[in-house]
Amino acid sequence: MSQVERNYKIEHLLEKNKFSKEVVLEMSDEQVEYFHWLYFEESVYDLM
């Protein structure tokens, strides 16, 4: 993941107030992607 994309996803996670800044900054790229997906990506099942 590019640094720009990572920063974008980190900003969204911090806005959600689920994690502290220190915790998010220590996450791997995979963890950032996973939690961003978990909280922000819509699923087909969300629309049912």
GUZA-312260 format. One record per residue: residue number from 1; y, z, x of N, C-alpha, C in turn. Coordinates in steps of 0.2 Angstrom, whole numbers, plus 5000, padded with zeros to 4 digits. Last residue first. Example, Ala and Ser with C-alpha at 12.3 -4.5 7.8 and 13.67 -1.06 7.14 Angstrom:
<r k="2" n_Y="4989" n_Z="5035" n_X="5064" ca_Y="4995" ca_Z="5036" ca_X="5068" c_Y="5000" c_Z="5039" c_X="5064"/>
<r k="1" n_Y="4972" n_Z="5039" n_X="5066" ca_Y="4978" ca_Z="5039" ca_X="5062" c_Y="4984" c_Z="5039" c_X="5066"/>
This chain:
<r k="48" n_Y="4975" n_Z="5014" n_X="4854" ca_Y="4971" ca_Z="5014" ca_X="4848" c_Y="4973" c_Z="5020" c_X="4844"/>
<r k="47" n_Y="4982" n_Z="5014" n_X="4866" ca_Y="4985" ca_Z="5010" ca_X="4861" c_Y="4981" c_Z="5011" c_X="4854"/>
<r k="46" n_Y="4974" n_Z="5020" n_X="4875" ca_Y="4980" ca_Z="5023" ca_X="4873" c_Y="4983" c_Z="5020" c_X="4867"/>
<r k="45" n_Y="4964" n_Z="5010" n_X="4878" ca_Y="4962" ca_Z="5016" ca_X="4873" c_Y="4968" c_Z="5020" c_X="4871"/>
<r k="44" n_Y="4970" n_Z="5002" n_X="4887" ca_Y="4969" ca_Z="4999" ca_X="4880" c_Y="4967" c_Z="5005" c_X="4875"/>
<r k="43" n_Y="4982" n_Z="5012" n_X="4896" ca_Y="4976" ca_Z="5010" ca_X="4895" c_Y="4975" c_Z="5006" c_X="4888"/>
<r k="42" n_Y="4996" n_Z="5012" n_X="4906" ca_Y="4993" ca_Z="5012" ca_X="4900" c_Y="4986" c_Z="5009" c_X="4900"/>
<r k="41" n_Y="5000" n_Z="5023" n_X="4920" ca_Y="4997" ca_Z="5016" ca_X="4918" c_Y="4994" c_Z="5017" c_X="4911"/>
<r k="40" n_Y="5004" n_Z="5036" n_X="4923" ca_Y="5009" ca_Z="5031" ca_X="4921" c_Y="5006" c_Z="5024" c_X="4918"/>
<r k="39" n_Y="4994" n_Z="5046" n_X="4926" ca_Y="5000" ca_Z="5048" ca_X="4922" c_Y="5004" c_Z="5042" c_X="4920"/>
<r k="38" n_Y="4985" n_Z="5038" n_X="4934" ca_Y="4983" ca_Z="5043" ca_X="4929" c_Y="4988" c_Z="5045" c_X="4924"/>
<r k="37" n_Y="4992" n_Z="5031" n_X="4943" ca_Y="4988" ca_Z="5027" ca_X="4938" c_Y="4986" c_Z="5032" c_X="4932"/>
<r k="36" n_Y="4996" n_Z="5041" n_X="4951" ca_Y="5001" ca_Z="5037" ca_X="4947" c_Y="4998" c_Z="5033" c_X="4941"/>
<r k="35" n_Y="4984" n_Z="5046" n_X="4955" ca_Y="4989" ca_Z="5050" ca_X="4951" c_Y="4994" c_Z="5046" c_X="4947"/>
<r k="34" n_Y="4980" n_Z="5035" n_X="4963" ca_Y="4976" ca_Z="5038" ca_X="4958" c_Y="4980" c_Z="5042" c_X="4953"/>
<r k="33" n_Y="4990" n_Z="5033" n_X="4972" ca_Y="4989" ca_Z="5028" ca_X="4968" c_Y="4985" c_Z="5030" c_X="4962"/>
<r k="32" n_Y="4989" n_Z="5045" n_X="4979" ca_Y="4996" ca_Z="5043" ca_X="4976" c_Y="4994" c_Z="5038" c_X="4971"/>
<r k="31" n_Y="4976" n_Z="5044" n_X="4984" ca_Y="4978" ca_Z="5049" ca_X="4980" c_Y="4984" c_Z="5048" c_X="4976"/>
<r k="30" n_Y="4978" n_Z="5033" n_X="4993" ca_Y="4973" ca_Z="5033" ca_X="4987" c_Y="4975" c_Z="5038" c_X="4982"/>
<r k="29" n_Y="4987" n_Z="5038" n_X="5002" ca_Y="4989" ca_Z="5032" ca_X="4998" c_Y="4984" c_Z="5032" c_X="4992"/>
<r k="28" n_Y="4986" n_Z="5056" n_X="5002" ca_Y="4984" ca_Z="5049" ca_X="5005" c_Y="4987" c_Z="5044" c_X="5000"/>
<r k="27" n_Y="4999" n_Z="5068" n_X="5002" ca_Y="4993" ca_Z="5064" ca_X="4999" c_Y="4992" c_Z="5058" c_X="5002"/>
<r k="26" n_Y="5010" n_Z="5074" n_X="5006" ca_Y="5004" ca_Z="5075" ca_X="5010" c_Y="4998" c_Z="5071" c_X="5008"/>
<r k="25" n_Y="5019" n_Z="5072" n_X="4997" ca_Y="5021" ca_Z="5069" ca_X="5003" c_Y="5014" c_Z="5070" c_X="5008"/>
<r k="24" n_Y="5015" n_Z="5081" n_X="4986" ca_Y="5015" ca_Z="5073" ca_X="4986" c_Y="5015" c_Z="5070" c_X="4992"/>
<r k="23" n_Y="5017" n_Z="5093" n_X="4992" ca_Y="5010" ca_Z="5091" ca_X="4990" c_Y="5010" c_Z="5084" c_X="4990"/>
<r k="22" n_Y="5031" n_Z="5093" n_X="4993" ca_Y="5027" ca_Z="5094" ca_X="4999" c_Y="5020" c_Z="5092" c_X="4998"/>
<r k="21" n_Y="5035" n_Z="5092" n_X="4980" ca_Y="5037" ca_Z="5087" ca_X="4984" c_Y="5032" c_Z="5087" c_X="4991"/>
<r k="20" n_Y="5023" n_Z="5097" n_X="4968" ca_Y="5029" ca_Z="5099" ca_X="4972" c_Y="5030" c_Z="5093" c_X="4977"/>
<r k="19" n_Y="5018" n_Z="5089" n_X="4953" ca_Y="5017" ca_Z="5091" ca_X="4959" c_Y="5023" c_Z="5093" c_X="4963"/>
<r k="18" n_Y="5023" n_Z="5086" n_X="4940" ca_Y="5016" ca_Z="5089" ca_X="4941" c_Y="5015" c_Z="5092" c_X="4947"/>
<r k="17" n_Y="5036" n_Z="5081" n_X="4937" ca_Y="5035" ca_Z="5088" ca_X="4939" c_Y="5028" c_Z="5091" c_X="4939"/>
<r k="16" n_Y="5039" n_Z="5068" n_X="4935" ca_Y="5034" ca_Z="5070" ca_X="4931" c_Y="5033" c_Z="5078" c_X="4931"/>
<r k="15" n_Y="5046" n_Z="5065" n_X="4947" ca_Y="5050" ca_Z="5065" ca_X="4940" c_Y="5045" c_Z="5069" c_X="4935"/>
<r k="14" n_Y="5036" n_Z="5064" n_X="4956" ca_Y="5040" ca_Z="5069" ca_X="4956" c_Y="5044" c_Z="5070" c_X="4950"/>
<r k="13" n_Y="5030" n_Z="5052" n_X="4952" ca_Y="5026" ca_Z="5058" ca_X="4951" c_Y="5030" c_Z="5064" c_X="4952"/>
<r k="12" n_Y="5040" n_Z="5043" n_X="4954" ca_Y="5038" ca_Z="5044" ca_X="4948" c_Y="5034" c_Z="5050" c_X="4947"/>
<r k="11" n_Y="5041" n_Z="5044" n_X="4969" ca_Y="5047" ca_Z="5046" ca_X="4964" c_Y="5045" c_Z="5047" c_X="4957"/>
<r k="10" n_Y="5028" n_Z="5039" n_X="4972" ca_Y="5030" ca_Z="5046" ca_X="4973" c_Y="5036" c_Z="5048" c_X="4969"/>
<r k="9" n_Y="5030" n_Z="5025" n_X="4969" ca_Y="5025" ca_Z="5029" ca_X="4965" c_Y="5026" c_Z="5037" c_X="4966"/>
<r k="8" n_Y="5040" n_Z="5022" n_X="4978" ca_Y="5041" ca_Z="5021" ca_X="4971" c_Y="5037" c_Z="5025" c_X="4967"/>
<r k="7" n_Y="5034" n_Z="5024" n_X="4990" ca_Y="5040" ca_Z="5028" ca_X="4988" c_Y="5041" c_Z="5028" c_X="4981"/>
<r k="6" n_Y="5024" n_Z="5014" n_X="4989" ca_Y="5022" ca_Z="5022" ca_X="4990" c_Y="5028" c_Z="5026" c_X="4987"/>
<r k="5" n_Y="5031" n_Z="5003" n_X="4989" ca_Y="5027" ca_Z="5004" ca_X="4984" c_Y="5025" c_Z="5012" c_X="4983"/>
<r k="4" n_Y="5037" n_Z="5004" n_X="5002" ca_Y="5041" ca_Z="5004" ca_X="4996" c_Y="5037" c_Z="5005" c_X="4990"/>
<r k="3" n_Y="5026" n_Z="5004" n_X="5010" ca_Y="5030" ca_Z="5010" ca_X="5010" c_Y="5034" c_Z="5010" c_X="5004"/>
<r k="2" n_Y="5011" n_Z="4996" n_X="5003" ca_Y="5017" ca_Z="4996" ca_X="5007" c_Y="5021" c_Z="5003" c_X="5006"/>
<r k="1" n_Y="4994" n_Z="5000" n_X="5004" ca_Y="5000" ca_Z="5000" ca_X="5000" c_Y="5006" c_Z="5000" c_X="5005"/>
